Amino acid sequence: MPALNYQTAGESHGPALVTTITGLPAGLELDIPFINHELQRRQGGYGRGGRQKIETDTIAFLCGVRLGKTIGSPLVFQIPNRDSRLDDLQKTPPVHRPRPGHADLAGSIKWLTTDCRETLERASARETASRVGAGAIARCLLRCFGIEIFGFVRQIEHARTDVEVLPDNWRSLVAVRDASDTYTLDEKATRAQREAIRKAKEDRDTVGGHVECHVFGCPPGIGSSMDWTTKLDARIAAAVMGIQAFKAVQIGAGVRAGETRGSALHDPISFDPARKSEPSLGFTRPSNNAGGLEGGMTNGQPIVVTGTMKPISTLLQGLPSVDLNTKQPEQSQYERSDVCAVSAASVVMENVIAFEVARCFMDKFGGDSMTELKANFDNYMNMARRLPLR
């Protein structure tokens, strides 16, 4: 059974984004309306640019699926680009004035060219549509085992929601988030975030923010402490930092852990026999500063991840730069872009985290088919509940 993995190909203005997923078990039923809904949510959010009015992202499976279920072979899907003009020099001319904060300068020097176009097309966040598609497919797998993911916008610039997300209220918050055009959790924060984005647009500027994701229903033991490459927290951190414009990731208390004594930070452990049938196996905590991960493994508590997205690098007003051909001072070149993409980024983060949880889930339980995978999972949970084994 190959490890669960995925790889994407395609540029921002190429004909399509194509993704290959290996390691999925046969017999996984794919919820296509759910997958397309996630793709559409990625295109939404107040502050998005004109590209989102052109594209209507939907998934199209090229192989690996029969009658709506996986067959065990590599799964390939594509998301077409309606705005496909990469070879049209009138519409996608060379870019010689790199944008500070973007990949333009570093990529042009890396590939020994003064035209930033090819770097910026591949580095574009358009590519995250593929990662959302892959993550949504992974969520179809995780939901079969009671594992659910909930992401939202915690803050845009200084406008923040303080609504607490808990295992017993998150489902009711899904509708609140989906009714907000900034993907946050209360009306007051939505209004304040809209105003921050509106003011930035008026000033020909951009804004960033913080997004948060919770994973519910993971039993203890997903991930590993035996090798740094198998630690689930490390995989999540890499996946989140791999999202365009993300500059920080925290798990649980995050940086606050460095400002807190151990006696106040570490989550005390107790056991409630009445909750033995739950994914936590009956182990309870009064707090979750660890964010559901200890030693690179799930501990039965919700996984909690916060990511920080910087303001978009493309500003209508431009920023001081140089012409790479003449080396003379110039304002950076403008490319069609967003004023704020924090809402969309929350969808991307939600789904890349889902894929990493699914990767470690498959590493733990394996199986060439869903039938085998479910048997392995059930056997593990039964043995864990019977500890100590006789």
C-alpha positions as CSV (number, residue, x, y, z in Angstrom):
1,M,0.0,0.0,0.0
2,P,1.7,3.2,-1.1
3,A,1.8,6.2,1.3
4,L,-1.0,8.7,0.7
5,N,0.4,11.6,-1.3
6,Y,-0.5,14.1,-4.0
7,Q,1.2,16.2,-6.6
8,T,-0.1,19.1,-8.6
9,A,0.8,20.6,-12.0
10,G,-0.4,23.6,-13.8
11,E,0.1,27.4,-13.9
12,S,-2.2,30.3,-13.0
13,H,-3.1,31.0,-16.6
14,G,-2.5,27.6,-18.1
15,P,-5.3,25.4,-19.4
16,A,-5.9,23.5,-16.2
17,L,-4.7,22.4,-12.8
18,V,-4.0,18.7,-12.7
19,T,-3.6,16.7,-9.5
20,T,-2.6,13.1,-8.9
21,I,-3.3,11.4,-5.6
22,T,-1.7,8.0,-4.7
23,G,-2.5,5.7,-1.8
24,L,-6.2,6.0,-1.6
25,P,-8.0,2.8,-0.7
26,A,-10.5,1.2,-3.1
27,G,-14.1,1.7,-2.3
28,L,-14.0,5.2,-0.9
29,E,-17.2,7.0,-1.9
30,L,-16.5,10.6,-3.1
31,D,-19.0,13.3,-2.2
32,I,-18.7,15.4,-5.3
33,P,-21.2,18.1,-4.3
34,F,-19.1,18.5,-1.1
35,I,-15.8,18.7,-3.0
36,N,-17.2,21.3,-5.4
37,H,-18.7,23.3,-2.5
38,E,-15.2,23.5,-0.9
39,L,-13.8,24.7,-4.3
40,Q,-16.5,27.3,-4.5
41,R,-15.8,28.5,-0.9
42,R,-12.2,29.0,-1.8
43,Q,-13.3,31.4,-4.5
44,G,-15.4,33.4,-2.1
45,G,-14.9,36.0,0.6
46,Y,-15.1,39.8,0.7
47,G,-12.1,41.4,-0.9
48,R,-11.4,38.9,-3.7
49,G,-10.3,40.1,-7.1
50,G,-11.7,39.8,-10.6
51,R,-10.4,36.3,-11.3
52,Q,-13.0,34.8,-9.1
53,K,-15.8,36.2,-11.4
54,I,-14.3,34.4,-14.3
55,E,-13.6,30.9,-12.8
56,T,-16.3,28.5,-11.6
57,D,-14.2,25.8,-10.1
58,T,-15.5,22.2,-10.3
59,I,-13.6,18.9,-10.1
60,A,-13.3,16.5,-13.1
61,F,-11.9,13.0,-12.5
62,L,-9.7,11.7,-15.2
63,C,-8.9,8.2,-13.7
64,G,-9.0,6.3,-10.5
65,V,-12.8,6.6,-10.0
66,R,-15.6,4.3,-11.1
67,L,-19.3,4.9,-10.3
68,G,-18.3,7.6,-7.8
69,K,-15.9,5.4,-5.8
70,T,-12.1,5.0,-5.8
71,I,-10.7,1.9,-7.4
72,G,-7.3,1.8,-5.7
73,S,-5.2,3.1,-8.6
74,P,-3.8,6.6,-8.7
75,L,-6.6,9.1,-8.8
76,V,-6.2,12.0,-11.2
77,F,-8.5,15.1,-11.3
78,Q,-8.4,18.4,-13.1
79,I,-9.8,21.9,-12.4
80,P,-10.0,23.8,-15.7
81,N,-8.9,27.4,-16.0
82,R,-11.3,29.5,-18.0
83,D,-8.8,32.4,-18.0
84,S,-6.1,30.5,-20.0
85,R,-3.8,32.9,-21.7
86,L,-0.2,32.0,-20.7
87,D,1.1,32.0,-24.3
88,D,-0.7,35.3,-25.3
89,L,2.0,38.0,-24.9
90,Q,-0.6,40.7,-25.3
91,K,-2.5,39.5,-22.2
92,T,0.4,38.1,-20.2
93,P,3.4,40.3,-21.1
94,P,6.8,39.9,-19.5
95,V,7.1,41.3,-16.0
96,H,10.4,43.1,-15.4
97,R,9.5,45.0,-12.2
98,P,9.3,42.5,-9.3
99,R,6.7,42.9,-6.5
100,P,8.2,43.1,-3.0
101,G,6.9,40.2,-0.9
102,H,6.2,38.0,-3.9
103,A,8.3,35.2,-5.5
104,D,9.2,37.5,-8.5
105,L,12.7,38.6,-7.7
106,A,14.0,35.4,-6.1
107,G,12.5,33.2,-8.8
108,S,13.8,35.3,-11.7
109,I,17.3,35.1,-10.3
110,K,17.0,31.4,-9.5
111,W,16.0,30.6,-13.1
112,L,18.4,33.2,-14.6
113,T,15.9,35.4,-16.4
114,T,14.7,39.0,-16.1
115,D,11.1,38.0,-16.8
116,C,9.2,37.2,-13.7
117,R,6.2,35.9,-15.6
118,E,6.9,32.2,-15.4
119,T,7.7,32.3,-11.7
120,L,4.6,34.3,-10.7
121,E,2.3,32.1,-12.8
122,R,3.4,29.0,-10.9
123,A,3.7,30.7,-7.5
124,S,0.2,32.1,-7.8
125,A,-2.3,31.1,-5.2
126,R,-4.5,29.8,-8.1
127,E,-2.7,26.5,-7.5
128,T,-4.4,26.1,-4.1
129,A,-7.5,25.1,-5.9
130,S,-5.8,21.7,-6.4
131,R,-4.9,21.4,-2.8
132,V,-8.5,22.2,-1.7
133,G,-9.7,19.4,-4.1
134,A,-7.2,17.0,-2.7
135,G,-8.1,17.9,0.9
136,A,-11.8,17.6,0.3
137,I,-11.2,14.1,-1.1
138,A,-9.2,13.3,2.1
139,R,-12.1,14.6,4.1
140,C,-14.4,12.1,2.4
141,L,-12.1,9.4,3.9
142,L,-11.8,10.9,7.3
143,R,-15.6,11.4,7.7
144,C,-16.1,7.6,7.4
145,F,-14.3,7.4,10.7
146,G,-16.0,10.3,12.5
147,I,-13.1,12.8,11.9
148,E,-14.4,16.3,10.9
149,I,-12.6,19.6,10.2
150,F,-13.8,23.1,10.8
151,G,-11.9,26.2,9.7
152,F,-12.7,29.9,9.9
153,V,-11.3,33.4,10.0
154,R,-10.3,34.5,13.4
155,Q,-9.0,38.0,12.5
156,I,-8.5,40.4,9.6
157,E,-6.1,43.2,10.3
158,H,-7.3,44.3,13.8
159,A,-10.9,43.1,13.5
160,R,-11.2,39.9,15.5
161,T,-13.8,37.4,16.7
162,D,-13.4,36.0,20.2
163,V,-16.1,33.3,19.8
164,E,-14.8,30.0,21.4
165,V,-15.0,26.9,19.2
166,L,-15.7,23.7,21.2
167,P,-16.6,20.1,20.3
168,D,-20.2,20.7,21.4
169,N,-20.8,24.0,19.5
170,W,-18.8,23.8,16.2
171,R,-21.5,22.3,14.1
172,S,-23.8,25.2,14.9
173,L,-21.0,27.7,14.0
174,V,-20.8,26.2,10.5
175,A,-23.9,28.1,9.4
176,V,-22.7,31.3,11.1
177,R,-19.4,31.1,9.2
178,D,-21.1,30.3,5.9
179,A,-23.4,33.3,6.3
180,S,-20.5,35.6,6.9
181,D,-18.8,37.0,3.7
182,T,-15.5,37.1,5.6
183,Y,-16.0,33.5,7.0
184,T,-15.9,34.6,10.6
185,L,-18.1,33.6,13.6
186,D,-20.2,36.7,14.5
187,E,-21.9,39.6,12.7
188,K,-20.0,42.3,14.6
189,A,-16.6,40.9,13.5
190,T,-17.9,40.5,9.9
191,R,-18.8,44.2,9.8
192,A,-15.5,45.2,11.2
193,Q,-13.5,43.0,8.9
194,R,-15.5,44.2,5.9
195,E,-14.7,47.8,6.9
196,A,-10.9,47.0,7.2
197,I,-10.9,45.5,3.7
198,R,-13.0,48.3,2.2
199,K,-10.6,50.9,3.7
200,A,-7.6,49.1,2.4
201,K,-9.1,49.0,-1.1
202,E,-9.8,52.7,-0.9
203,D,-6.2,53.3,0.1
204,R,-5.0,51.0,-2.8
205,D,-3.5,48.7,-0.2
206,T,-4.0,45.1,1.1
207,V,-4.6,43.4,4.5
208,G,-3.9,40.0,6.0
209,G,-5.1,38.1,9.1
210,H,-5.3,35.0,11.2
211,V,-7.2,31.8,10.3
212,E,-8.0,28.9,12.6
213,C,-8.8,25.2,12.1
214,H,-10.1,22.6,14.5
215,V,-10.0,18.8,13.8
216,F,-12.6,16.8,15.9
217,G,-12.8,13.1,16.4
218,C,-9.2,11.9,16.1
219,P,-8.4,9.0,18.4
220,P,-5.0,9.0,20.2
221,G,-2.0,7.7,18.3
222,I,-2.3,9.2,14.8
223,G,1.2,10.4,13.8
224,S,4.4,9.2,15.4
225,S,7.3,10.2,17.7
226,M,9.7,7.7,16.2
227,D,11.0,9.9,13.4
228,W,10.7,13.6,12.8
229,T,9.3,13.1,9.3
230,T,6.3,11.2,10.7
231,K,5.3,13.7,13.4
232,L,1.8,15.0,12.5
233,D,2.4,18.4,14.0
234,A,5.5,18.8,11.7
235,R,3.5,17.7,8.7
236,I,0.7,20.1,9.5
237,A,3.2,23.0,10.0
238,A,4.8,22.3,6.7
239,A,1.5,22.1,4.8
240,V,0.2,25.4,6.3
241,M,3.5,27.2,5.7
242,G,3.3,26.0,2.2
243,I,0.2,28.0,1.5
244,Q,1.0,31.2,-0.4
245,A,1.5,34.3,1.8
246,F,1.5,32.4,5.1
247,K,4.2,33.6,7.5
248,A,3.4,31.7,10.7
249,V,1.7,28.6,12.1
250,Q,0.9,27.8,15.7
251,I,-0.5,24.6,17.3
252,G,-2.6,25.0,20.5
253,A,-1.2,27.7,22.7
254,G,1.6,28.4,20.1
255,V,3.9,31.3,21.0
256,R,2.0,31.7,24.3
257,A,3.7,28.5,25.4
258,G,7.0,30.4,25.6
259,E,5.5,32.9,28.1
260,T,3.8,30.3,30.4
261,R,5.1,28.1,33.2
262,G,4.8,24.4,32.6
263,S,2.4,24.0,35.6
264,A,0.0,26.4,34.0
265,L,0.5,25.2,30.4
266,H,0.4,21.4,30.3
267,D,-3.1,19.9,30.2
268,P,-3.8,17.6,33.2
269,I,-5.0,14.1,32.3
270,S,-8.0,12.3,33.9
271,F,-10.1,9.3,32.9
272,D,-13.9,9.1,32.7
273,P,-15.1,5.5,32.2
274,A,-18.5,6.8,30.9
275,R,-16.7,8.3,27.9
276,K,-14.7,5.2,27.0
277,S,-16.7,4.8,23.8
278,E,-15.7,8.3,22.5
279,P,-12.7,8.8,20.2
280,S,-10.6,10.0,23.2
281,L,-11.1,6.5,24.8
282,G,-12.3,8.2,28.0
283,F,-9.2,10.3,28.6
284,T,-10.2,13.9,29.4
285,R,-8.5,17.2,29.8
286,P,-9.7,20.5,31.4
287,S,-7.7,22.4,28.8
288,N,-6.2,21.9,25.4
289,N,-3.1,24.1,25.3
290,A,-1.3,21.2,23.4
291,G,-3.7,21.7,20.6
292,G,-4.5,17.9,20.5
293,L,-0.9,17.0,19.6
294,E,1.8,15.7,21.9
295,G,5.1,14.2,20.7
296,G,3.9,14.4,17.1
297,M,0.8,12.3,17.8
298,T,-2.8,13.0,18.4
299,N,-3.8,12.7,22.1
300,G,-7.6,12.4,21.7
301,Q,-8.3,16.1,22.1
302,P,-9.3,18.4,19.1
303,I,-6.4,19.4,16.9
304,V,-6.2,23.3,16.9
305,V,-4.1,25.1,14.4
306,T,-3.7,28.9,13.8
307,G,-2.1,30.3,10.6
308,T,-1.1,33.8,9.8
309,M,-1.5,35.2,6.3
310,K,0.4,38.4,5.4
311,P,-1.2,41.1,3.2
312,I,-1.3,40.3,-0.5
313,S,2.0,41.3,-2.2
314,T,0.3,43.0,-5.2
315,L,-0.7,46.6,-4.4
316,L,-2.7,48.9,-6.7
317,Q,-0.3,51.7,-5.7
318,G,2.8,49.5,-6.3
319,L,5.9,49.5,-4.1
320,P,9.5,50.7,-4.7
321,S,11.3,48.2,-6.9
322,V,13.7,48.1,-9.8
323,D,13.6,47.2,-13.5
324,L,15.5,43.9,-13.8
325,N,16.8,44.9,-17.2
326,T,18.0,48.4,-16.4
327,K,18.5,48.1,-12.6
328,Q,16.9,51.5,-12.4
329,P,14.3,52.4,-9.7
330,E,10.7,51.7,-10.7
331,Q,7.4,51.0,-9.0
332,S,6.5,47.3,-8.9
333,Q,4.4,46.0,-11.7
334,Y,0.7,45.4,-11.1
335,E,-1.0,42.1,-11.7
336,R,-4.7,41.5,-11.2
337,S,-5.0,40.5,-7.5
338,D,-7.1,40.6,-4.3
339,V,-7.3,43.2,-1.6
340,C,-7.8,40.4,1.0
341,A,-7.7,36.7,0.5
342,V,-7.8,35.6,4.2
343,S,-11.3,34.1,3.9
344,A,-10.2,31.9,0.9
345,A,-7.0,31.0,2.8
346,S,-9.1,29.6,5.7
347,V,-10.6,27.1,3.2
348,V,-7.2,26.2,1.9
349,M,-5.7,25.7,5.4
350,E,-8.7,23.6,6.4
351,N,-8.2,21.3,3.5
352,V,-4.4,21.0,3.6
353,I,-4.6,20.0,7.3
354,A,-7.2,17.4,6.4
355,F,-4.9,15.9,3.9
356,E,-2.0,15.6,6.4
357,V,-4.3,14.0,9.0
358,A,-5.5,11.6,6.4
359,R,-1.9,10.8,5.4
360,C,-1.0,9.9,9.0
361,F,-4.3,8.0,9.4
362,M,-3.4,5.8,6.4
363,D,0.1,5.3,7.8
364,K,-1.4,4.1,11.0
365,F,-4.2,1.9,9.8
366,G,-3.3,1.0,6.1
367,G,-5.5,-1.1,3.9
368,D,-6.0,-1.5,0.2
369,S,-9.7,-1.2,0.5
370,M,-12.2,0.7,2.7
371,T,-13.3,-2.7,4.1
372,E,-9.8,-3.5,5.2
373,L,-9.1,0.0,6.5
374,K,-12.3,0.0,8.6
375,A,-11.4,-3.5,10.1
376,N,-7.9,-2.2,11.0
377,F,-9.3,0.9,12.6
378,D,-12.0,-1.0,14.6
379,N,-9.5,-3.5,15.8
380,Y,-7.1,-0.8,17.0
381,M,-9.9,1.0,18.9
382,N,-11.2,-2.2,20.5
383,M,-7.7,-3.1,21.7
384,A,-7.0,0.4,23.0
385,R,-10.2,0.3,25.0
386,R,-9.3,-3.0,26.5
387,L,-5.9,-1.8,27.8
388,P,-4.1,-3.3,29.6
389,L,-4.3,-6.3,27.3
390,R,-4.3,-9.7,28.9
